[in-house]
Amino acid sequence: MDAEASPPLSISTHWRSALAAWRGAWSRAGKLALDIALPTLCVACREPVDGEGVCAGCWAKLSFIAPPFCPRLGIPFVYDPGPDMLSMEAIASPPAYTRARAAVRYDDVARTLVHALKYQDRTDLAPAMGRWMARAGRELLENADVLVPVPLHWRRAWSRRYNQSGALARIIERQTGVKVAPEALRRIRPTQQQIGLSRPQRASNVQGAFKVANSEQSQIAGRRVVLIDDVLTSGATVDACARALLRAKAASVDVLVFARVVDSHRTPI
Ligand SMILES: [Zn+2]
């Protein structure tokens, strides 16, 4: 039997319990002090911030995309050309998907957020980013049946531990009630990083790289899909994904991303 389990009541026991209580209070106070001393820092500028990961100053610097924009590609127009006017890009090379929308332009602050989510495990950023996406994609999400995140190849998923597009899709699911099919699309061959590749190289790099898994066909066939990704650059990746989903008989494929490159010649990743 443990001698300490039923000790005779003594001065030392009283002291010991008093000490334990004092220690508990001290550690609680210590935690509180730490919370006060170490506030969350803005992910973009490292200034203290409460809550969402971006301070008011950086939030103001994000370029949220608002109408007028191309109804097909979501590229912002400098002036309003009138209803249903498509961008030159949409007319010259129409994508496999129906519509694309993005929350923000891919600029410095957006790039910092995307990189923090993708490479620094800052999953705490996903809720704010996902909410902005849900707002930007309201039109697409109203009639959607299923959300499909752009998958990582398993080798990259392994080294990165989680898929940032999947994390964003989960937030949008919570916001809208549209379910995520996280395993619907598979990367069936590894692809080179798209960074530094020309537009035609990007397209051939991802061509045939995606497939709807046989076991997941029923989640896709006849359904209106919204494909979720973090960044849209040339659109080659989402286009290849959309083709795979349409081959699996998706009724339609729309694309919703956090950020899109608006001038791809001037804003390299
Ligand atoms: Zn900031």
Residues whose N, C-alpha, C, O or C-beta is under 5 A from the ligand:
A	BS01	ZN	C42 A44 C45 R46 V54 C55 C58
